[in-house]
């Protein structure tokens, strides 16, 4: 049975917020890869804000999409090695 849209949106918002809290920049400050990490984190935070805005505006479909895209940026950064992330749990696919 497919997940209810509201439940799924809640879950993806929580996943993105927790992933943002758990990820830390891996490369040394001032290096080009630290800049990449900053850009990826900014995109993820922007999508979290966008998703919350869409939800408040009564648009759960775009809220869910925004939360999903935001998490994609973090997960991609983790795979590139620009974020240190927990090895256990379900926040990241690495």
N, CA, C and O atoms as a DFTB+ gen file, in Angstrom:
376 C
 N C O
     1  1       0.842      -1.180       0.000
     2  2       0.000       0.000       0.000
     3  2       0.891       1.249       0.000
     4  3       1.794       1.362       0.829
     5  1       0.644       2.178      -0.918
     6  2       1.467       3.384      -0.985
     7  2       1.306       4.244       0.278
     8  3       0.236       4.295       0.884
     9  1       2.391       4.908       0.650
    10  2       2.361       5.775       1.830
    11  2       1.461       6.970       1.571
    12  3       1.406       7.494       0.459
    13  1       0.774       7.382       2.587
    14  2      -0.051       8.577       2.534
    15  2       0.856       9.780       2.235
    16  3       1.963       9.871       2.768
    17  1       0.391      10.694       1.392
    18  2       1.206      11.840       0.981
    19  2       1.675      12.666       2.181
    20  3       2.838      13.065       2.236
    21  1       0.798      12.921       3.124
    22  2       1.182      13.723       4.290
    23  2       2.258      13.010       5.106
    24  3       3.224      13.638       5.540
    25  1       2.101      11.712       5.318
    26  2       3.086      10.947       6.086
    27  2       4.427      10.934       5.364
    28  3       5.475      11.102       5.987
    29  1       4.390      10.737       4.063
    30  2       5.628      10.677       3.287
    31  2       6.329      12.037       3.282
    32  3       7.554      12.110       3.385
    33  1       5.560      13.095       3.163
    34  2       6.139      14.438       3.184
    35  2       6.774      14.712       4.536
    36  3       7.875      15.258       4.603
    37  1       6.091      14.338       5.617
    38  2       6.658      14.483       6.970
    39  2       7.968      13.712       7.093
    40  3       8.954      14.224       7.621
    41  1       7.965      12.496       6.606
    42  2       9.142      11.626       6.722
    43  2      10.324      12.206       5.947
    44  3      11.448      12.208       6.450
    45  1      10.085      12.698       4.729
    46  2      11.173      13.235       3.922
    47  2      11.683      14.566       4.478
    48  3      12.876      14.855       4.385
    49  1      10.800      15.373       5.050
    50  2      11.261      16.606       5.693
    51  2      12.171      16.265       6.870
    52  3      13.244      16.850       7.020
    53  1      11.745      15.327       7.697
    54  2      12.534      14.906       8.853
    55  2      13.875      14.324       8.399
    56  3      14.914      14.629       8.983
    57  1      13.852      13.495       7.368
    58  2      15.076      12.888       6.848
    59  2      16.061      13.964       6.389
    60  3      17.250      13.888       6.700
    61  1      15.576      14.957       5.656
    62  2      16.459      16.024       5.177
    63  2      17.003      16.840       6.343
    64  3      18.199      17.130       6.384
    65  1      16.154      17.212       7.285
    66  2      16.610      18.005       8.427
    67  2      17.647      17.232       9.247
    68  3      18.658      17.801       9.661
    69  1      17.407      15.962       9.478
    70  2      18.362      15.144      10.242
    71  2      19.670      14.956       9.473
    72  3      20.749      14.974      10.065
    73  1      19.573      14.779       8.168
    74  2      20.773      14.607       7.349
    75  2      21.608      15.893       7.361
    76  3      22.836      15.828       7.419
    77  1      20.958      17.049       7.307
    78  2      21.694      18.313       7.390
    79  2      22.432      18.427       8.719
    80  3      23.572      18.890       8.760
    81  1      21.795      18.012       9.792
    82  2      22.437      18.055      11.106
    83  2      23.599      17.069      11.208
    84  3      24.584      17.341      11.894
    85  1      23.492      15.936      10.536
    86  2      24.492      14.877      10.657
    87  2      25.708      15.072       9.746
    88  3      26.783      14.548      10.034
    89  1      25.548      15.816       8.661
    90  2      26.640      15.985       7.703
    91  2      27.567      17.115       8.145
    92  3      27.115      18.153       8.628
    93  1      28.852      16.896       7.974
    94  2      29.824      17.956       8.235
    95  2      30.808      18.007       7.068
    96  3      31.081      16.999       6.416
    97  1      31.324      19.189       6.827
    98  2      32.251      19.385       5.714
    99  2      33.528      18.591       5.964
   100  3      34.146      18.700       7.023
   101  1      33.913      17.794       4.976
   102  2      35.101      16.949       5.109
   103  2      36.395      17.640       4.670
   104  3      37.398      17.534       5.377
   105  1      36.414      18.344       3.529
   106  2      37.674      18.949       3.093
   107  2      38.089      20.124       3.993
   108  3      37.246      20.752       4.634
   109  1      39.376      20.407       4.030
   110  2      39.851      21.539       4.821
   111  2      39.257      22.869       4.332
   112  3      39.031      23.064       3.138
   113  1      39.014      23.767       5.281
   114  2      38.479      25.087       4.949
   115  2      39.397      25.788       3.952
   116  3      40.619      25.648       4.005
   117  1      38.789      26.537       3.051
   118  2      39.559      27.303       2.079
   119  2      39.956      26.544       0.837
   120  3      40.521      27.132      -0.086
   121  1      39.677      25.252       0.786
   122  2      40.018      24.471      -0.403
   123  2      38.843      24.486      -1.377
   124  3      37.709      24.752      -0.977
   125  1      39.105      24.204      -2.642
   126  2      38.000      24.172      -3.605
   127  2      36.900      23.179      -3.220
   128  3      35.719      23.468      -3.415
   129  1      37.267      22.019      -2.679
   130  2      36.237      21.046      -2.302
   131  2      35.429      21.499      -1.096
   132  3      34.272      21.104      -0.955
   133  1      36.004      22.317      -0.225
   134  2      35.226      22.897       0.871
   135  2      34.170      23.835       0.294
   136  3      33.062      23.930       0.822
   137  1      34.513      24.521      -0.783
   138  2      33.543      25.370      -1.478
   139  2      32.420      24.556      -2.090
   140  3      31.263      24.975      -2.075
   141  1      32.757      23.396      -2.627
   142  2      31.736      22.497      -3.173
   143  2      30.802      22.051      -2.057
   144  3      29.583      22.049      -2.230
   145  1      31.362      21.676      -0.922
   146  2      30.536      21.259       0.215
   147  2      29.599      22.387       0.641
   148  3      28.426      22.144       0.925
   149  1      30.106      23.607       0.688
   150  2      29.276      24.754       1.077
   151  2      28.132      24.954       0.079
   152  3      26.997      25.225       0.472
   153  1      28.437      24.818      -1.201
   154  2      27.395      24.960      -2.231
   155  2      26.340      23.868      -2.097
   156  3      25.145      24.150      -2.184
   157  1      26.767      22.629      -1.886
   158  2      25.820      21.519      -1.747
   159  2      24.951      21.695      -0.505
   160  3      23.748      21.437      -0.533
   161  1      25.573      22.136       0.579
   162  2      24.800      22.354       1.804
   163  2      23.793      23.488       1.605
   164  3      22.652      23.397       2.058
   165  1      24.213      24.543       0.934
   166  2      23.295      25.658       0.670
   167  2      22.102      25.200      -0.170
   168  3      20.967      25.602       0.088
   169  1      22.356      24.371      -1.158
   170  2      21.249      23.855      -1.974
   171  2      20.300      23.012      -1.123
   172  3      19.082      23.145      -1.240
   173  1      20.842      22.156      -0.277
   174  2      19.998      21.309       0.569
   175  2      19.172      22.159       1.530
   176  3      17.982      21.904       1.712
   177  1      19.790      23.161       2.144
   178  2      19.052      24.037       3.063
   179  2      17.982      24.835       2.316
   180  3      16.885      25.040       2.836
   181  1      18.292      25.278       1.120
   182  2      17.309      26.023       0.323
   183  2      16.113      25.152      -0.024
   184  3      14.971      25.608       0.034
   185  1      16.369      23.906      -0.381
   186  2      15.263      22.990      -0.687
   187  2      14.441      22.676       0.561
   188  3      13.227      22.494       0.466
   189  1      15.084      22.611       1.732
   190  2      14.338      22.410       2.967
   191  2      13.397      23.597       3.208
   192  3      12.226      23.411       3.536
   193  1      13.920      24.810       3.042
   194  2      13.088      26.007       3.197
   195  2      11.967      26.040       2.159
   196  3      10.822      26.354       2.483
   197  1      12.304      25.714       0.912
   198  2      11.289      25.694      -0.146
   199  2      10.197      24.687       0.177
   200  3       9.010      24.980       0.032
   201  1      10.600      23.504       0.615
   202  2       9.622      22.476       0.947
   203  2       8.686      22.925       2.049
   204  3       7.481      22.680       1.986
   205  1       9.233      23.577       3.051
   206  2       8.394      24.078       4.145
   207  2       7.446      25.163       3.649
   208  3       6.295      25.235       4.078
   209  1       7.935      26.003       2.747
   210  2       7.069      27.023       2.154
   211  2       5.936      26.378       1.351
   212  3       4.775      26.766       1.487
   213  1       6.272      25.401       0.524
   214  2       5.237      24.711      -0.263
   215  2       4.204      24.065       0.654
   216  3       3.003      24.140       0.392
   217  1       4.665      23.436       1.720
   218  2       3.739      22.792       2.657
   219  2       2.793      23.824       3.263
   220  3       1.581      23.615       3.297
   221  1       3.346      24.937       3.741
   222  2       2.525      25.987       4.342
   223  2       1.543      26.579       3.336
   224  3       0.483      27.076       3.717
   225  1       1.895      26.527       2.049
   226  2       1.036      27.056       0.992
   227  2       0.011      26.034       0.512
   228  3      -0.751      26.300      -0.418
   229  1      -0.007      24.864       1.148
   230  2      -0.970      23.840       0.770
   231  2      -0.588      23.045      -0.468
   232  3      -1.459      22.534      -1.173
   233  1       0.711      22.938      -0.738
   234  2       1.200      22.224      -1.924
   235  2       2.113      21.078      -1.487
   236  3       3.333      21.184      -1.607
   237  1       1.532      19.975      -0.980
   238  2       2.362      18.891      -0.462
   239  2       3.172      18.163      -1.528
   240  3       4.228      17.610      -1.221
   241  1       2.707      18.149      -2.758
   242  2       3.454      17.453      -3.814
   243  2       4.785      18.142      -4.062
   244  3       5.823      17.482      -4.114
   245  1       4.769      19.467      -4.216
   246  2       6.029      20.185      -4.417
   247  2       6.868      20.221      -3.151
   248  3       8.095      20.290      -3.231
   249  1       6.232      20.177      -1.978
   250  2       6.991      20.081      -0.724
   251  2       7.779      18.779      -0.705
   252  3       8.969      18.777      -0.392
   253  1       7.126      17.681      -1.035
   254  2       7.799      16.385      -1.060
   255  2       8.931      16.388      -2.082
   256  3      10.014      15.872      -1.805
   257  1       8.695      16.957      -3.249
   258  2       9.741      17.030      -4.277
   259  2      10.933      17.841      -3.770
   260  3      12.080      17.436      -3.959
   261  1      10.672      18.974      -3.132
   262  2      11.761      19.814      -2.627
   263  2      12.569      19.083      -1.562
   264  3      13.799      19.123      -1.581
   265  1      11.888      18.417      -0.636
   266  2      12.614      17.666       0.400
   267  2      13.461      16.563      -0.240
   268  3      14.589      16.318       0.189
   269  1      12.927      15.911      -1.246
   270  2      13.661      14.838      -1.926
   271  2      14.883      15.384      -2.655
   272  3      15.965      14.804      -2.565
   273  1      14.726      16.487      -3.371
   274  2      15.861      17.095      -4.079
   275  2      16.935      17.551      -3.093
   276  3      18.127      17.361      -3.335
   277  1      16.508      18.152      -1.986
   278  2      17.468      18.599      -0.982
   279  2      18.300      17.457      -0.448
   280  3      19.514      17.576      -0.281
   281  1      17.628      16.343      -0.181
   282  2      18.373      15.184       0.312
   283  2      19.302      14.640      -0.762
   284  3      20.386      14.146      -0.452
   285  1      18.892      14.726      -2.009
   286  2      19.748      14.291      -3.113
   287  2      21.069      15.056      -3.154
   288  3      22.121      14.472      -3.416
   289  1      21.015      16.363      -2.893
   290  2      22.242      17.156      -2.861
   291  2      23.174      16.671      -1.753
   292  3      24.380      16.537      -1.964
   293  1      22.618      16.410      -0.579
   294  2      23.459      15.929       0.530
   295  2      24.028      14.552       0.241
   296  3      25.206      14.294       0.489
   297  1      23.198      13.678      -0.280
   298  2      23.646      12.320      -0.566
   299  2      24.737      12.333      -1.638
   300  3      25.709      11.583      -1.549
   301  1      24.576      13.179      -2.640
   302  2      25.603      13.290      -3.681
   303  2      26.910      13.806      -3.075
   304  3      27.989      13.316      -3.409
   305  1      26.810      14.782      -2.197
   306  2      28.012      15.299      -1.545
   307  2      28.699      14.257      -0.686
   308  3      29.927      14.202      -0.625
   309  1      27.903      13.432      -0.023
   310  2      28.476      12.351       0.784
   311  2      29.203      11.356      -0.108
   312  3      30.289      10.890       0.237
   313  1      28.621      11.032      -1.235
   314  2      29.272      10.087      -2.156
   315  2      30.539      10.665      -2.765
   316  3      31.490       9.932      -3.036
   317  1      30.555      11.992      -2.982
   318  2      31.759      12.647      -3.510
   319  2      32.850      12.778      -2.458
   320  3      34.013      13.008      -2.790
   321  1      32.478      12.633      -1.192
   322  2      33.436      12.751      -0.112
   323  2      33.598      14.161       0.427
   324  3      34.535      14.432       1.178
   325  1      32.690      15.071       0.052
   326  2      32.799      16.431       0.581
   327  2      32.075      16.582       1.918
   328  3      32.180      17.622       2.567
   329  1      31.341      15.546       2.332
   330  2      30.712      15.524       3.653
   331  2      31.149      14.274       4.402
   332  3      31.261      13.192       3.825
   333  1      31.391      14.439       5.681
   334  2      31.536      13.304       6.578
   335  2      30.140      13.004       7.098
   336  3      29.451      13.895       7.595
   337  1      29.726      11.754       6.984
   338  2      28.377      11.367       7.389
   339  2      28.444      10.067       8.190
   340  3      29.410       9.313       8.073
   341  1      27.422       9.804       9.002
   342  2      27.410       8.542       9.759
   343  2      27.350       7.330       8.825
   344  3      26.684       7.354       7.790
   345  1      28.053       6.290       9.212
   346  2      28.047       5.049       8.428
   347  2      26.787       4.238       8.665
   348  3      26.335       3.515       7.777
   349  1      26.220       4.353       9.854
   350  2      25.034       3.567      10.189
   351  2      23.785       4.427      10.028
   352  3      23.868       5.648       9.897
   353  1      22.644       3.778      10.040
   354  2      21.370       4.484       9.928
   355  2      20.903       4.580       8.483
   356  3      21.494       3.996       7.575
   357  1      19.833       5.326       8.299
   358  2      19.225       5.410       6.973
   359  2      19.251       6.820       6.394
   360  3      18.463       7.145       5.506
   361  1      20.165       7.662       6.899
   362  2      20.201       9.037       6.405
   363  2      20.904       9.172       5.055
   364  3      20.581      10.064       4.271
   365  1      21.858       8.292       4.786
   366  2      22.657       8.380       3.567
   367  2      22.814       7.008       2.928
   368  3      22.677       5.986       3.600
   369  1      23.102       6.986       1.628
   370  2      23.246       5.712       0.925
   371  2      24.689       5.238       0.841
   372  3      24.960       4.213       0.214
   373  1      25.613       5.951       1.451
   374  2      27.025       5.524       1.405
   375  2      27.311       4.496       2.479
   376  3      28.441       4.022       2.595
